Amino acid sequence: MSINKQIVLTTIVLIVTIIFFGINDFDLSVQNMFFNTKTHMWILHPYAQPYKMIFYTGAKRSLIAFALILLLILIIYRKTQIIKTYKKGIILILLSAIFVPSITGILKSHTNMPCPKDEVPYGGLYPRTAVWECYPEDFKLPQTKCWPAGHASGGFALLSLFFLFKKRKNRFIALGISLSIAWSMGLYKMIIGDHFLSHTLITMILAWLIILILQKIINFKSNL
């Protein structure tokens, strides 16, 4: 499938996914598995260790370190044959590490969607709402920033590793590793009540769309 068709298909999937989760309570069905209705607490405390260190702080620092190491390698060894061979792939990974979290962050700051822990079903004050809906006129709580999933976006930026390799087998190994890392980060945030399944799933699809667009731009410039 051409990259143009992939971009169109991914856009459609993203829109359908947003609508699907906005018109039903599937998110609640999944999230209820992580919430103890008797104690009114999440099954994992947000500050519980070593989980926070591994899946939050450690994961973020590792992703930043990975991007910085790639950047240094690209700069220092730019004249070597192996770097020339993989240059476009490395550039895509670096751009993805910047644009995927940045665009996700911009969306978070404008969508005004609450985290599960902030919604009424889980003891919060925010009502259930779809991303395209407005709160009641008499609703005066501060703007919230929880959609899509920002933390997992750094992990999903690693999906760009798919385009680094030439062999099909290596591409799918990279894809599997990237998804494992990203979903472990996303699942952690779901378990502590910070995100719904839809937040993480939409972030994954959005990340792939951004990566496809970046790849198209890189290919276009390299062909000039």
Secondary structure as UniProt FT lines:
FT   HELIX           3..22
FT   HELIX           26..31
FT   HELIX           32..34
FT   STRAND          35..36
FT   TURN            37..40
FT   STRAND          41..42
FT   TURN            46..47
FT   TURN            49..50
FT   HELIX           51..52
FT   HELIX           53..57
FT   HELIX           58..76
FT   TURN            77..79
FT   HELIX           81..111
FT   HELIX           116..118
FT   HELIX           120..122
FT   TURN            131..132
FT   TURN            137..138
FT   HELIX           150..156
FT   HELIX           157..163
FT   HELIX           168..191
FT   TURN            192..193
FT   HELIX           197..222
//
